[in-house]
Amino acid sequence: MKNTKIVLAKRPIGLPKLNDFQIIQNDIDLVKDNQVSVSTMYLSLDPYMRGRMSPSKSYTKNLEIGEVMTGEIIGIVNESKVKNFPKGSIVLSKAGWQSNPVVNEDQLSLVDSRIDPVSLALGSLGMPGLTAYFGLTKLGNPKSGETVVVSAGSGAVGATVGQIAKSMGCRVIGIAGSNEKINYMTENLGFDEGINYKDSDWTEKFKISCDQGVDIYFDNVGGPISDCVIEEINDFARVIVCGQISQYNNFEPELGPRNMHKFLIKQAKLEGFIVFRWEDQYKDGLESLLDLKERGFLKYKETIVEGIEKAPETFLKLFSGDNLGKLLIKVN
Ligand SMILES: NC(=O)c1ccc[n+]([C@@H]2O[C@H](COP(=O)([O-])OP(=O)(O)OC[C@H]3O[C@@H](n4cnc5c(N)ncnc54)[C@H](OP(=O)(O)O)[C@@H]3O)[C@@H](O)[C@H]2O)c1
């Protein structure tokens, strides 16, 4: 058995290219004390990984050239020298883009047995779900009847944000980049409106859809979409900056924000966050998400591609919008 791993070969300029990654195969490392050998079932592909490939300073350490690409996996323990993670355990780890990593005990946690299918531990019942839950409830403080707008509304985070907001009695408008995604949001997820930002008249349609104004904007994308939404905010609106995916491949940062006057005249709040802020409350967050799922508020879709060697080309789907819901690689 070999371990296939994908490392950063070059720092991308703009959208990553396939030769920015390198696929390497080695023998599986020997398992030492306090370690387990894991057979990866699913690898999560997430937008933040683009930031780790850059040299610019961020909220955490960036990758070095030659280092294994960052990422969360779910896997099954094949061999163990740790009492709490015996052979057969299903574990979550930040082992990165690897098929058969050997992982230290302190980099492992058990996947809650109520998470079914287990892949949800990387999606709506994992980091993206917790991001949606804490970002919306802690910073948005949604009240019944308020209008919530979410960009990248059909994605792993956005779909969860919209459904939590619906469960709290809000009116939800999702913004996304295809008619398939708009139908998914309105027909499957229960959003009140969906706006395709690729339609030439989308700004007019958006203004009509939020004629009551916007109380909460959960921003996953930044750029011109956010400029348009912020123009419609109400008094005491909350703008939650979760992600800025439209900017991640920019070599030069776009200038902005351009509409700060709106925050002044509407006495609104703009706050960014990183989900780790609530790491000590993840257990409670998971209970709330499981409860929402039981009540039918956590529908999801996954785009699953087979084969770890497909991870680089699949990662690019996040930037072209070719994923519907959580993007995963099925590994072993
Ligand atoms: N703050 C945190 O702690 C935290 C944690 C997790 C994720 N995030 C952020 O949350 C956001 C969503 O993450 P996710 O994992 O749920 O990804 P996702 O929404 O499942 O996938 C990314 C989506 O972004 C959209 N997109 C890509 N380029 C765009 C552009 N130029 N303009 C507008 N939309 C664009 C695409 O959908 P369309 O077809 O709709 O364009 C794509 O499908 C990302 O910005 C991510 O960095 C933040």
The ligand as a Gaussian input file, in Angstrom:
#p B3LYP/6-31G(d) Opt

LIG

0 1
 N      -14.872000      32.772000       7.720000
 C      -14.751000      31.455000       7.842000
 O      -14.378000      30.936000       8.897000
 C      -15.100000      30.588000       6.664000
 C      -15.197000      29.190000       6.795000
 C      -15.584000      28.437000       5.668000
 C      -15.816000      29.063000       4.453000
 N      -15.662000      30.414000       4.363000
 C      -15.923000      31.125000       3.092000
 O      -17.274000      30.900000       2.747000
 C      -17.415000      31.006000       1.341000
 C      -18.194000      29.796000       0.813000
 O      -17.422000      28.618000       1.055000
 P      -17.997000      27.177000       0.683000
 O      -17.039000      26.181000       1.218000
 O      -19.412000      27.111000       1.094000
 O      -17.891000      27.162000      -0.902000
 P      -19.077000      26.923000      -1.957000
 O      -20.050000      28.047000      -1.807000
 O      -19.572000      25.549000      -1.818000
 O      -18.295000      27.036000      -3.323000
 C      -17.794000      28.258000      -3.766000
 C      -18.823000      28.981000      -4.649000
 O      -18.458000      30.354000      -4.764000
 C      -19.037000      30.882000      -5.933000
 N      -18.087000      31.775000      -6.606000
 C      -16.847000      31.442000      -7.080000
 N      -16.276000      32.514000      -7.662000
 C      -17.172000      33.537000      -7.558000
 C      -17.167000      34.893000      -7.986000
 N      -16.115000      35.441000      -8.615000
 N      -18.256000      35.653000      -7.716000
 C      -19.323000      35.120000      -7.079000
 N      -19.397000      33.849000      -6.661000
 C      -18.330000      33.066000      -6.892000
 C      -19.377000      29.680000      -6.852000
 O      -20.803000      29.561000      -6.913000
 P      -21.675000      30.371000      -7.997000
 O      -22.039000      29.400000      -9.053000
 O      -22.824000      30.846000      -7.199000
 O      -20.814000      31.469000      -8.538000
 C      -18.817000      28.479000      -6.091000
 O      -19.616000      27.330000      -6.276000
 C      -16.012000      31.134000       0.758000
 O      -15.752000      32.498000       0.499000
 C      -15.136000      30.651000       1.893000
 O      -13.832000      31.182000       1.847000
 C      -15.310000      31.174000       5.442000

